[in-house]
Amino acid sequence: MRGYYLFPDIYGDEIIFVTEDDLWKYAKGIGQRLTSDFGVVLKPKFSPDGKWIAFTRLQQTDQGTTADVYVVPSEGGEPKRITYFGTPFTRVVGWTPDGRVLVYSDFKTPFPQWRELYAISLDGIYERLNLGPATALVYGDGGIVVLGRNTYDLPYWKRYKGGARGVLWISRDGGRTFEKFLDLPGNITSPMIVGGRVYFLSDHEGVGNLYSVDFSGRDMRRHTNFKDYYARNANSDGKRIVFQAAGEIWLYDPATERLEKLEIDLPLSRKAKMAKFVDPVKYLEYFALASGERIVLVSRGQAFVMPSWEGAVIQIGHRGGGVRYKHISTDGEKVAVATYDGAVEVYTLEGVLVKRIEPGIGLIEALALKQSKIAAANHRGELWVIDIDTGNVQMADKSEYGLITEIVWHPAGRWLAYAKPSGIYTQNIRIYDAATGKIYDVTSPTAYDYSPAFDPEGRYLYFLSRRALNPALDPVQFSYIFAKHSKPYLAVLRRGDTSPFIQYKKADVKAEEVDLEGIETRVEPFPVEEGLYASVVGLKGGKVAWLKYDVEGALRYYLWSAQERRGAVEIYDLETKTRDQLVAGVSSLRASPDGKYLLVKEENRLRLIDVEKKPDLQSRDPGRKSGILNMGRVKVYVEPEKEWRQMFREAWLLMRENYWRGDLNGVDWDAVYKKYEPLLSRIGTRYELSDLINEMQGELGTSHAYEIVPDFEVDKPYLIGGLGAEFKWDGKCWRIAKFRRRSLV
């Protein structure tokens, strides 16, 4: 079976490489697996005597990736860990002539981007080489040493020519002094010394190929002529060179100038492709209430209708992961889901497909269903209204400053409220009249207004706004800050109605009319203090619920943290003018269309709350008493191979639709897809898929176009705590030699 082969190295007639995230050795046509289910294995390197193999092992936590170095006997055996750096960017580089493992790492550096070289003995004693930021070090005869800076394998930064490109330096005195040796207008990676020349990979002529120069940096020769796929991750034993290209391993002999693709067939398990069930709460993306008896949700891109307490959960749409559903909406009678590629499917709550619509409006970023209409906002900042019966599509509005992501229908189904980005830092609430096509400003575009929600009886429009400017003094920086900047507001929808803060009258029937002329003069704040309000929803009987955060430090939510911010849900009663806290520890909330129920997401569960009854917050058992839903009833069945194909296609589609230039830098993006898509059949793990996606994205020649992987599905490591100082033994005691400080960026 042919796999997707990465990171080859050679020693004599033996080749090591990585596939299925494991380390393999290949000799005389036979492949031997050296590791099994060991996380993600990267960059294996033979020792100078061929007895050991050093490699990097990646593991993942909720806060990111950690990497450390292991060695294993080349004949097979138990891997031995030799570093405990616990940093994201530790990688094996090679070996020193005296048998220590060379690695680069951000260990003990002030920034993760700053990587230096270490030599590590097999018993874990490490030495910092003090060569400055560096990523490669190769030893030759006669005191020749080649040092590489920024010599990364960069499939996603193809044809990069900027200041962070790879550069080679050379020492002719055993590493005591260095001079710049090779600097080309492109990436330089994988320096090697073979037969009195320095070999390396570079894409300075457009595609990654194998080159060499003499020790003076001249007499450049190109040894391969790849035109479609890059040569990557080259290594040598001083005689022959191996590298990867398009998941294959190639062997080059400088003595004969012969290039050969190795036909490697292995007894691969394809374990990572096996179908499985996953936790529906861990992968919960969107949810909404159809009623107190039914919820709709999307978990890991699959859509479900779930009876709240008993009854069978119905999966709607495609099963297994071949299609990813991005958004879901319900009006209590039907449910609509949007696919990753811009289609909309409408189902009954019993799971029967009513209609599939391909409106051709691009990638859908928000969805709202009401009766026979669907409001959909796309990735271009446009807001569209789709008629389910006729398929007619009408653009309602467009923002030049961002996406419209908060949209909601009035109970009568005629008016659509939404928050429109109206400037670089401003956003205002607008209402679209679907009967006339007219748009009305509820608020002026001078503040940041968000989270519109209608009263289920149709009389008020609620929203939040960052305009409560009551500054507090920051005693650290001696400046004023607006730590609490938002408040809830409402707009009275009918001209003759009295403000509910003056006199609230119970509604006999739902309001069917809205007076939009002059509505901006009927906007007023709730009589509550300013705070950090996240979202607001309207409830039956003149009640309003909102989610409110406390002021807290930002470090726990920094960058790619998996932490969800949580706050308290409060209910305000317009009739009694009172406010009560309902539940705390909530990250998001939804209301049912009739306003009788709330659905809140807590740390690892959903809780359904009857607005008229407080749930038993002490109970952790699913049921009506606690309101906790038994999410184990939702069976999310995943076929990884289907998911990987969908993910690959979506990554390609996202670049096509969102790239900063309409002509995609002149790249034939359809041809790029056709070039890389056939390699999917050889992909065996999630990490290999990432490698393929990065190669494909790199064809655009654009830096800072990354794939950030949430989960390689490997074992989590034991985290390592770092000391805040460096210590030295003076013969009597340990003394503090240096305090350490590390930046968070």
HUHUTA-V724729 format. One record per residue. N is the residue number from 0. RES is the residue in one letter. OMEGA is omega in whole degrees, 0 to 359 (999 if undefined). Layout:
# HUHUTA-V724729
n-><N	N>
res-><RES	RES>
omega-><OMEGA	OMEGA>
This chain:
# HUHUTA-V724729
n-><0	1	2	3	4	5	6	7	8	9	10	11	12	13	14	15	16	17	18	19	20	21	22	23	24	25	26	27	28	29	30	31	32	33	34	35	36	37	38	39	40	41	42	43	44	45	46	47	48	49	50	51	52	53	54	55	56	57	58	59	60	61	62	63	64	65	66	67	68	69	70	71	72	73	74	75	76	77	78	79	80	81	82	83	84	85	86	87	88	89	90	91	92	93	94	95	96	97	98	99	100	101	102	103	104	105	106	107	108	109	110	111	112	113	114	115	116	117	118	119	120	121	122	123	124	125	126	127	128	129	130	131	132	133	134	135	136	137	138	139	140	141	142	143	144	145	146	147	148	149	150	151	152	153	154	155	156	157	158	159	160	161	162	163	164	165	166	167	168	169	170	171	172	173	174	175	176	177	178	179	180	181	182	183	184	185	186	187	188	189	190	191	192	193	194	195	196	197	198	199	200	201	202	203	204	205	206	207	208	209	210	211	212	213	214	215	216	217	218	219	220	221	222	223	224	225	226	227	228	229	230	231	232	233	234	235	236	237	238	239	240	241	242	243	244	245	246	247	248	249	250	251	252	253	254	255	256	257	258	259	260	261	262	263	264	265	266	267	268	269	270	271	272	273	274	275	276	277	278	279	280	281	282	283	284	285	286	287	288	289	290	291	292	293	294	295	296	297	298	299	300	301	302	303	304	305	306	307	308	309	310	311	312	313	314	315	316	317	318	319	320	321	322	323	324	325	326	327	328	329	330	331	332	333	334	335	336	337	338	339	340	341	342	343	344	345	346	347	348	349	350	351	352	353	354	355	356	357	358	359	360	361	362	363	364	365	366	367	368	369	370	371	372	373	374	375	376	377	378	379	380	381	382	383	384	385	386	387	388	389	390	391	392	393	394	395	396	397	398	399	400	401	402	403	404	405	406	407	408	409	410	411	412	413	414	415	416	417	418	419	420	421	422	423	424	425	426	427	428	429	430	431	432	433	434	435	436	437	438	439	440	441	442	443	444	445	446	447	448	449	450	451	452	453	454	455	456	457	458	459	460	461	462	463	464	465	466	467	468	469	470	471	472	473	474	475	476	477	478	479	480	481	482	483	484	485	486	487	488	489	490	491	492	493	494	495	496	497	498	499	500	501	502	503	504	505	506	507	508	509	510	511	512	513	514	515	516	517	518	519	520	521	522	523	524	525	526	527	528	529	530	531	532	533	534	535	536	537	538	539	540	541	542	543	544	545	546	547	548	549	550	551	552	553	554	555	556	557	558	559	560	561	562	563	564	565	566	567	568	569	570	571	572	573	574	575	576	577	578	579	580	581	582	583	584	585	586	587	588	589	590	591	592	593	594	595	596	597	598	599	600	601	602	603	604	605	606	607	608	609	610	611	612	613	614	615	616	617	618	619	620	621	622	623	624	625	626	627	628	629	630	631	632	633	634	635	636	637	638	639	640	641	642	643	644	645	646	647	648	649	650	651	652	653	654	655	656	657	658	659	660	661	662	663	664	665	666	667	668	669	670	671	672	673	674	675	676	677	678	679	680	681	682	683	684	685	686	687	688	689	690	691	692	693	694	695	696	697	698	699	700	701	702	703	704	705	706	707	708	709	710	711	712	713	714	715	716	717	718	719	720	721	722	723	724	725	726	727	728	729	730	731	732	733	734	735	736	737	738	739	740	741	742	743	744>
res-><M	R	G	Y	Y	L	F	P	D	I	Y	G	D	E	I	I	F	V	T	E	D	D	L	W	K	Y	A	K	G	I	G	Q	R	L	T	S	D	F	G	V	V	L	K	P	K	F	S	P	D	G	K	W	I	A	F	T	R	L	Q	Q	T	D	Q	G	T	T	A	D	V	Y	V	V	P	S	E	G	G	E	P	K	R	I	T	Y	F	G	T	P	F	T	R	V	V	G	W	T	P	D	G	R	V	L	V	Y	S	D	F	K	T	P	F	P	Q	W	R	E	L	Y	A	I	S	L	D	G	I	Y	E	R	L	N	L	G	P	A	T	A	L	V	Y	G	D	G	G	I	V	V	L	G	R	N	T	Y	D	L	P	Y	W	K	R	Y	K	G	G	A	R	G	V	L	W	I	S	R	D	G	G	R	T	F	E	K	F	L	D	L	P	G	N	I	T	S	P	M	I	V	G	G	R	V	Y	F	L	S	D	H	E	G	V	G	N	L	Y	S	V	D	F	S	G	R	D	M	R	R	H	T	N	F	K	D	Y	Y	A	R	N	A	N	S	D	G	K	R	I	V	F	Q	A	A	G	E	I	W	L	Y	D	P	A	T	E	R	L	E	K	L	E	I	D	L	P	L	S	R	K	A	K	M	A	K	F	V	D	P	V	K	Y	L	E	Y	F	A	L	A	S	G	E	R	I	V	L	V	S	R	G	Q	A	F	V	M	P	S	W	E	G	A	V	I	Q	I	G	H	R	G	G	G	V	R	Y	K	H	I	S	T	D	G	E	K	V	A	V	A	T	Y	D	G	A	V	E	V	Y	T	L	E	G	V	L	V	K	R	I	E	P	G	I	G	L	I	E	A	L	A	L	K	Q	S	K	I	A	A	A	N	H	R	G	E	L	W	V	I	D	I	D	T	G	N	V	Q	M	A	D	K	S	E	Y	G	L	I	T	E	I	V	W	H	P	A	G	R	W	L	A	Y	A	K	P	S	G	I	Y	T	Q	N	I	R	I	Y	D	A	A	T	G	K	I	Y	D	V	T	S	P	T	A	Y	D	Y	S	P	A	F	D	P	E	G	R	Y	L	Y	F	L	S	R	R	A	L	N	P	A	L	D	P	V	Q	F	S	Y	I	F	A	K	H	S	K	P	Y	L	A	V	L	R	R	G	D	T	S	P	F	I	Q	Y	K	K	A	D	V	K	A	E	E	V	D	L	E	G	I	E	T	R	V	E	P	F	P	V	E	E	G	L	Y	A	S	V	V	G	L	K	G	G	K	V	A	W	L	K	Y	D	V	E	G	A	L	R	Y	Y	L	W	S	A	Q	E	R	R	G	A	V	E	I	Y	D	L	E	T	K	T	R	D	Q	L	V	A	G	V	S	S	L	R	A	S	P	D	G	K	Y	L	L	V	K	E	E	N	R	L	R	L	I	D	V	E	K	K	P	D	L	Q	S	R	D	P	G	R	K	S	G	I	L	N	M	G	R	V	K	V	Y	V	E	P	E	K	E	W	R	Q	M	F	R	E	A	W	L	L	M	R	E	N	Y	W	R	G	D	L	N	G	V	D	W	D	A	V	Y	K	K	Y	E	P	L	L	S	R	I	G	T	R	Y	E	L	S	D	L	I	N	E	M	Q	G	E	L	G	T	S	H	A	Y	E	I	V	P	D	F	E	V	D	K	P	Y	L	I	G	G	L	G	A	E	F	K	W	D	G	K	C	W	R	I	A	K	F	R	R	R	S	L	V>
omega-><183	179	177	194	185	167	180	170	187	171	183	180	181	177	172	180	181	167	188	179	180	179	180	172	183	179	177	176	183	178	180	178	182	175	181	178	186	187	176	182	183	165	175	180	173	171	182	179	177	184	185	172	174	179	177	176	176	170	184	171	176	182	179	187	170	182	175	190	178	170	178	175	184	175	181	181	183	176	180	180	181	173	174	182	177	181	180	194	172	182	175	180	183	181	171	179	181	171	173	182	175	175	163	185	171	177	178	174	183	183	177	180	183	182	179	185	176	170	189	179	182	175	170	178	184	177	173	188	175	177	181	178	183	183	179	177	184	182	175	179	174	178	179	175	179	181	178	173	181	182	181	166	188	179	181	175	183	177	177	182	185	186	179	179	181	179	178	175	182	173	179	181	175	176	179	178	181	172	180	192	183	181	184	178	180	178	170	179	170	176	180	175	180	171	177	177	175	177	181	173	179	176	183	175	173	181	181	179	181	180	171	174	175	185	174	181	181	181	181	177	173	187	176	183	177	180	182	184	180	162	185	170	179	175	183	172	182	179	180	186	172	175	179	172	179	178	177	175	181	180	179	178	181	183	181	184	179	177	185	172	182	179	187	173	186	174	184	182	185	182	183	178	184	179	184	171	181	183	183	180	179	184	180	182	182	176	179	179	171	178	176	182	184	172	173	185	172	176	182	175	179	190	184	166	188	169	189	190	178	183	184	173	182	173	179	180	185	182	171	176	179	175	175	174	187	185	180	180	178	174	181	180	179	177	178	176	178	178	183	184	169	174	177	177	181	182	166	178	175	175	180	179	177	182	171	184	173	189	179	183	181	182	185	183	176	187	175	182	173	178	183	183	174	171	182	175	186	185	178	182	182	176	184	174	184	174	184	185	185	185	180	182	183	175	180	185	177	176	176	189	180	182	172	187	182	183	183	179	170	181	180	176	181	188	181	176	181	177	184	171	187	178	182	183	184	179	181	181	179	175	177	177	184	180	184	183	181	179	181	174	172	177	178	183	183	179	176	182	187	176	176	179	179	166	183	176	169	186	186	169	179	172	177	181	175	179	179	190	178	191	174	181	174	185	181	182	178	177	179	180	178	182	175	193	187	178	170	180	171	173	175	190	179	188	186	182	177	175	180	177	174	179	179	176	179	181	176	179	177	178	181	183	177	176	185	177	178	184	181	178	181	178	178	182	169	180	177	182	177	181	176	183	185	181	182	176	177	181	182	174	177	177	180	176	174	177	187	180	168	171	181	181	185	188	183	180	189	175	189	178	177	182	172	178	183	180	183	174	177	177	178	180	181	181	183	182	180	182	180	173	182	183	179	179	186	178	176	180	176	175	175	181	180	177	183	187	172	172	183	175	174	189	182	181	171	179	178	188	169	186	182	183	176	180	174	185	180	183	176	181	177	179	183	183	181	186	182	180	177	184	176	177	180	182	181	184	187	170	188	182	175	179	183	178	178	181	178	180	182	177	177	182	180	178	180	186	187	183	190	176	183	181	180	179	180	180	174	189	175	179	178	179	181	181	186	184	179	181	180	182	180	181	182	180	179	178	179	175	178	179	181	179	179	176	181	180	181	180	178	178	185	176	179	171	190	166	180	189	179	187	172	179	177	180	178	181	166	184	183	176	180	176	180	181	172	185	176	179	182	181	180	183	175	179	177	180	185	171	181	176	181	177	178	181	999>
